[in-house]
Amino acid sequence: MQDYYKILGVDRNADDATIKRAYRKLASLYHPDKEGGSKTKFQELQVAYDTLSNPAKRQQYDNPSPFANMNGGGFQGFGRHD
């Protein structure tokens, strides 16, 4: 998983205004329509900003579920599994 804070160049406890300011600055540098821009980097910035600017997404990003990486879709139940 990518470090969205590192992508935007902000600290983990950055407030919304700091995150927005960092995103705008980097987005203007890497916008694909500008000379020297990068579509890939711009899209990476957009994903990072989308996640960190949304309180629910940011909380989930900062505190991922311990079951997020389980294979098989979760719990099996209490029955016998032979």
Backbone bond lengths (Angstrom), bond angles and torsions (degrees), N, CA, C in turn:
res aa  C-N    CA-C-N  psi(-1)  N-CA   C-N-CA  omega(-1)  CA-C   N-CA-C  phi
1 M - - - 1.452 - - 1.531 108.60 -
2 Q 1.296 115.65 138.28 1.461 120.94 -179.22 1.528 110.88 -77.05
3 D 1.314 115.85 151.69 1.460 121.47 177.54 1.529 108.44 -90.97
4 Y 1.320 116.83 100.49 1.456 122.02 -176.66 1.525 112.14 -64.58
5 Y 1.320 116.88 -30.92 1.461 119.69 177.79 1.531 110.07 -66.24
6 K 1.315 115.89 -41.23 1.465 120.51 179.20 1.528 110.62 -67.20
7 I 1.324 116.92 -40.10 1.466 121.20 179.25 1.527 110.51 -58.32
8 L 1.337 116.39 -41.91 1.465 120.75 -179.51 1.525 112.44 -87.05
9 G 1.319 117.16 -10.00 1.456 120.58 178.55 1.515 113.76 71.07
10 V 1.341 115.97 36.37 1.467 120.41 179.67 1.528 109.98 -123.40
11 D 1.317 115.22 161.22 1.448 122.35 177.70 1.533 109.80 -76.83
12 R 1.323 116.67 156.04 1.468 121.22 -179.51 1.530 113.29 -60.53
13 N 1.308 117.39 -27.15 1.475 119.28 -179.82 1.525 111.89 -100.60
14 A 1.325 117.09 21.68 1.467 121.59 178.74 1.533 110.41 -63.79
15 D 1.331 115.57 142.12 1.462 119.49 177.65 1.530 110.31 -82.03
16 D 1.322 115.37 172.47 1.470 121.11 -176.63 1.525 112.59 -58.82
17 A 1.319 116.89 -40.47 1.461 120.36 -178.46 1.532 111.47 -65.37
18 T 1.317 117.21 -38.60 1.464 121.72 178.78 1.523 110.81 -66.84
19 I 1.319 116.31 -41.37 1.461 121.11 178.93 1.526 109.92 -64.36
20 K 1.315 116.37 -44.14 1.465 120.95 -179.67 1.527 111.11 -63.86
21 R 1.311 116.83 -43.23 1.466 122.11 -179.82 1.543 110.35 -63.05
22 A 1.326 116.35 -43.71 1.470 120.56 179.54 1.523 110.48 -64.78
23 Y 1.335 116.75 -42.48 1.468 120.47 179.35 1.528 110.67 -61.45
24 R 1.316 117.16 -48.36 1.470 120.54 -177.83 1.522 111.95 -60.99
25 K 1.319 115.69 -41.16 1.467 120.32 179.97 1.532 110.17 -63.08
26 L 1.334 116.50 -49.13 1.468 120.30 -178.20 1.529 111.91 -70.44
27 A 1.329 116.56 -36.85 1.470 119.84 179.55 1.524 110.85 -63.72
28 S 1.323 116.43 -35.98 1.461 118.36 178.79 1.530 111.18 -70.50
29 L 1.320 116.99 -29.72 1.463 120.42 178.25 1.532 112.48 -74.17
30 Y 1.326 115.34 -40.31 1.461 120.35 -172.64 1.527 114.89 -102.49
31 H 1.321 117.73 6.81 1.463 119.78 -179.04 1.527 109.67 -56.19
32 P 1.334 117.91 131.83 1.464 121.18 -175.72 1.533 114.58 -60.96
33 D 1.322 118.01 -22.78 1.465 120.62 179.72 1.527 112.79 -80.62
34 K 1.316 117.02 -11.42 1.462 120.71 179.74 1.519 110.19 -92.21
35 E 1.314 115.47 151.44 1.462 120.36 175.99 1.528 108.48 -62.78
36 G 1.318 115.90 130.18 1.461 120.64 -178.03 1.519 113.01 83.70
37 G 1.325 117.26 2.87 1.458 121.35 179.38 1.517 111.68 -72.41
38 S 1.301 115.98 167.16 1.463 121.59 -178.71 1.523 109.68 -140.83
39 K 1.315 115.90 116.67 1.464 120.51 179.71 1.525 110.45 -60.74
40 T 1.330 116.66 -42.21 1.461 121.28 -178.75 1.522 111.31 -63.70
41 K 1.319 117.21 -48.61 1.463 121.67 179.98 1.530 110.75 -64.54
42 F 1.320 116.92 -39.41 1.458 121.59 179.10 1.533 110.38 -62.53
43 Q 1.320 116.72 -43.82 1.466 120.51 178.76 1.524 110.91 -64.93
44 E 1.330 116.55 -38.07 1.464 121.31 177.17 1.530 110.31 -61.87
45 L 1.313 116.22 -42.70 1.462 121.03 177.52 1.524 111.25 -62.79
46 Q 1.327 116.39 -41.26 1.469 120.62 -179.62 1.524 111.43 -62.66
47 V 1.317 117.20 -42.85 1.468 121.01 179.54 1.528 109.96 -64.52
48 A 1.330 116.19 -44.42 1.463 120.43 179.64 1.529 110.45 -61.55
49 Y 1.329 116.79 -46.51 1.468 120.24 -179.55 1.526 111.43 -65.88
50 D 1.316 116.83 -41.90 1.465 120.82 179.20 1.527 110.63 -57.94
51 T 1.306 116.74 -40.30 1.460 121.08 -179.06 1.525 111.75 -73.48
52 L 1.321 116.91 -48.62 1.462 119.97 -174.06 1.521 113.90 -77.76
53 S 1.314 118.10 -19.83 1.472 120.16 179.67 1.521 112.39 -87.49
54 N 1.312 117.29 -11.05 1.461 122.13 179.01 1.533 107.91 -101.48
55 P 1.337 119.00 115.88 1.469 120.78 -175.24 1.532 114.35 -54.71
56 A 1.324 117.90 -41.51 1.467 120.50 -178.95 1.533 110.99 -68.52
57 K 1.339 116.35 -43.90 1.464 119.99 179.33 1.527 110.83 -66.48
58 R 1.326 116.32 -38.37 1.464 120.00 -179.66 1.523 110.49 -65.50
59 Q 1.320 116.89 -42.00 1.464 120.25 178.55 1.521 110.91 -62.61
60 Q 1.318 116.76 -42.37 1.460 120.21 178.87 1.533 110.64 -67.05
61 Y 1.327 117.30 -37.47 1.464 121.73 178.03 1.531 110.39 -65.86
62 D 1.326 116.69 -43.16 1.458 121.33 -178.42 1.527 112.50 -72.79
63 N 1.319 117.04 -28.68 1.468 122.03 -177.36 1.528 109.94 -130.81
64 P 1.334 117.25 72.14 1.461 118.80 -177.00 1.522 111.69 -64.54
65 S 1.306 115.28 150.67 1.454 122.07 179.03 1.520 109.79 -64.07
66 P 1.338 117.40 136.93 1.464 118.67 177.83 1.529 112.24 -66.96
67 F 1.322 117.30 -14.54 1.459 121.53 -178.86 1.519 112.28 -99.28
68 A 1.327 118.55 4.27 1.461 122.35 -174.90 1.524 112.75 -64.01
69 N 1.328 118.08 -27.96 1.453 120.66 -176.37 1.520 113.40 -101.36
70 M 1.330 117.31 11.90 1.467 120.18 179.94 1.520 110.74 -73.38
71 N 1.307 115.95 137.26 1.460 120.80 173.79 1.516 108.38 -89.48
72 G 1.288 117.91 149.18 1.447 121.31 176.94 1.511 113.81 95.61
73 G 1.299 119.22 -1.46 1.447 120.93 172.25 1.505 116.81 82.22
74 G 1.308 120.57 17.83 1.454 119.60 172.74 1.501 113.44 117.55
75 F 1.327 115.82 -148.28 1.456 121.64 -173.07 1.521 111.94 -78.74
76 Q 1.317 115.76 150.81 1.456 122.51 -179.45 1.528 112.27 -90.89
77 G 1.284 118.75 -22.78 1.467 120.97 -176.13 1.510 110.02 106.53
78 F 1.357 116.21 -170.05 1.463 120.18 -175.27 1.514 113.02 -106.39
79 G 1.301 118.87 -0.18 1.471 121.56 -179.61 1.509 112.75 -74.59
80 R 1.338 114.84 174.33 1.458 120.55 176.73 1.523 109.32 -76.42
81 H 1.290 115.85 138.64 1.473 120.89 179.10 1.518 108.48 -126.90
82 D 1.315 115.10 90.15 1.475 120.10 179.84 1.484 111.17 -94.57
